[in-house]
Amino acid sequence: MAAHNSTVLITGASSGLGEEFARQYAQRGHRLVLVARRLDRLEALAETLCQQYRIEVLIEQVDLSNIAAVTELHARLAQRGIEVDVLINNAGHGLQGPFLDSQLDIASLTAMTHLFGQDMNA
Ligand SMILES: NC(=O)c1ccc[n+]([C@@H]2O[C@H](COP(=O)([O-])OP(=O)(O)OC[C@H]3O[C@@H](n4cnc5c(N)ncnc54)[C@H](OP(=O)(O)O)[C@@H]3O)[C@@H](O)[C@H]2O)c1
């Protein structure tokens, strides 16, 4: 379990399992970075969690199937001095369907893990 004051980044936080991860980490008092494409849903969730649990919630509207956008997200957070302690690589479609459509589940997930993992290692 993450330390009480750690920062948790959750991809695909606008619905389903990602939204539930966000609620559970919020309940435990963590600072959250919520990432997905649907900004309205991220905004609504952030407002609810801030009010309910008095935590800090940052939202990032990012299409993670674009690797450049993953790199930009990492750079933006670094620029703001935000260190991610826990990375929940939740966004994805599952490994069904054609390999050529699996950028989000393979390449983006690998890029997220590599970029934020290097920071954690350092
Ligand atoms: N539910 C299950 O039974 C189950 C079982 C095994 C594995 N999983 C895996 O668990 C994860 C979550 O499943 P779920 O059922 O909660 O799915 P879901 O309700 O469809 O949620 C998927 C989340 O990923 C986000 N997302 C999708 N494409 C994205 C993109 N290109 N960039 C950024 N965010 C993106 C969606 O947000 P936006 O549309 O707002 O971007 C949404 O928040 C998936 O990786 C799935 O493969 C689920």
The ligand as a MOL file (V3000), in Angstrom:
LIG
                    3D

  0  0  0     0  0            999 V3000
M  V30 BEGIN CTAB
M  V30 COUNTS 48 52 0 0 0
M  V30 BEGIN ATOM
M  V30 1 N -13.7580 -4.5600 -16.7450 0
M  V30 2 C -13.2000 -5.7630 -16.7700 0
M  V30 3 O -13.8020 -6.7940 -16.4580 0
M  V30 4 C -11.7400 -5.9160 -17.1520 0
M  V30 5 C -11.1590 -7.1690 -17.1460 0
M  V30 6 C -9.7960 -7.2980 -17.4700 0
M  V30 7 C -9.0570 -6.1790 -17.8070 0
M  V30 8 N -9.6640 -4.9750 -17.8250 0 CHG=1
M  V30 9 C -8.8410 -3.8240 -18.1750 0
M  V30 10 O -8.9990 -2.8310 -17.1790 0
M  V30 11 C -8.9330 -1.5520 -17.7790 0
M  V30 12 C -10.1770 -0.7420 -17.4440 0
M  V30 13 O -11.3180 -1.4430 -17.8560 0
M  V30 14 P -12.7670 -0.8370 -17.6920 0
M  V30 15 O -13.7180 -1.9590 -17.8270 0
M  V30 16 O -12.8360 0.0290 -16.4910 0 CHG=-1
M  V30 17 O -12.8460 0.0350 -19.0370 0
M  V30 18 P -13.7000 1.3520 -19.3980 0
M  V30 19 O -14.8560 1.5510 -18.4780 0
M  V30 20 O -13.9650 1.2590 -20.8660 0
M  V30 21 O -12.6720 2.5150 -19.1240 0
M  V30 22 C -11.5450 2.6840 -19.9000 0
M  V30 23 C -10.8820 3.9770 -19.4690 0
M  V30 24 O -9.7550 4.1710 -20.2970 0
M  V30 25 C -9.8140 5.4700 -20.8660 0
M  V30 26 N -9.2160 5.4790 -22.1780 0
M  V30 27 C -9.5390 4.6930 -23.2320 0
M  V30 28 N -8.8020 5.0230 -24.3000 0
M  V30 29 C -7.9910 6.0430 -23.9070 0
M  V30 30 C -7.0130 6.8240 -24.5580 0
M  V30 31 N -6.7150 6.6300 -25.8540 0
M  V30 32 N -6.3830 7.7800 -23.8610 0
M  V30 33 C -6.6840 8.0050 -22.5640 0
M  V30 34 N -7.5850 7.2870 -21.8890 0
M  V30 35 C -8.2470 6.3280 -22.5580 0
M  V30 36 C -11.2980 5.8400 -20.9120 0
M  V30 37 O -11.4460 7.2270 -20.8010 0
M  V30 38 P -11.7730 8.2300 -22.0080 0
M  V30 39 O -12.7230 7.5420 -22.9320 0
M  V30 40 O -12.3580 9.4120 -21.2910 0
M  V30 41 O -10.4510 8.5480 -22.6110 0
M  V30 42 C -11.7840 5.1810 -19.6260 0
M  V30 43 O -11.6140 6.0520 -18.5380 0
M  V30 44 C -8.7560 -1.7740 -19.2770 0
M  V30 45 O -7.3690 -1.6870 -19.5790 0
M  V30 46 C -9.2710 -3.1800 -19.4770 0
M  V30 47 O -8.6620 -3.7950 -20.5920 0
M  V30 48 C -10.9730 -4.8190 -17.5180 0
M  V30 END ATOM
M  V30 BEGIN BOND
M  V30 1 1 1 2
M  V30 2 2 2 3
M  V30 3 1 2 4
M  V30 4 1 4 5
M  V30 5 2 4 48
M  V30 6 2 5 6
M  V30 7 1 6 7
M  V30 8 2 7 8
M  V30 9 1 8 9
M  V30 10 1 8 48
M  V30 11 1 9 10
M  V30 12 1 9 46
M  V30 13 1 10 11
M  V30 14 1 11 12
M  V30 15 1 11 44
M  V30 16 1 12 13
M  V30 17 1 13 14
M  V30 18 2 14 15
M  V30 19 1 14 16
M  V30 20 1 14 17
M  V30 21 1 17 18
M  V30 22 2 18 19
M  V30 23 1 18 20
M  V30 24 1 18 21
M  V30 25 1 21 22
M  V30 26 1 22 23
M  V30 27 1 23 24
M  V30 28 1 23 42
M  V30 29 1 24 25
M  V30 30 1 25 26
M  V30 31 1 25 36
M  V30 32 1 26 27
M  V30 33 1 26 35
M  V30 34 2 27 28
M  V30 35 1 28 29
M  V30 36 1 29 30
M  V30 37 2 29 35
M  V30 38 1 30 31
M  V30 39 2 30 32
M  V30 40 1 32 33
M  V30 41 2 33 34
M  V30 42 1 34 35
M  V30 43 1 36 37
M  V30 44 1 36 42
M  V30 45 1 37 38
M  V30 46 2 38 39
M  V30 47 1 38 40
M  V30 48 1 38 41
M  V30 49 1 42 43
M  V30 50 1 44 45
M  V30 51 1 44 46
M  V30 52 1 46 47
M  V30 END BOND
M  V30 END CTAB
M  END
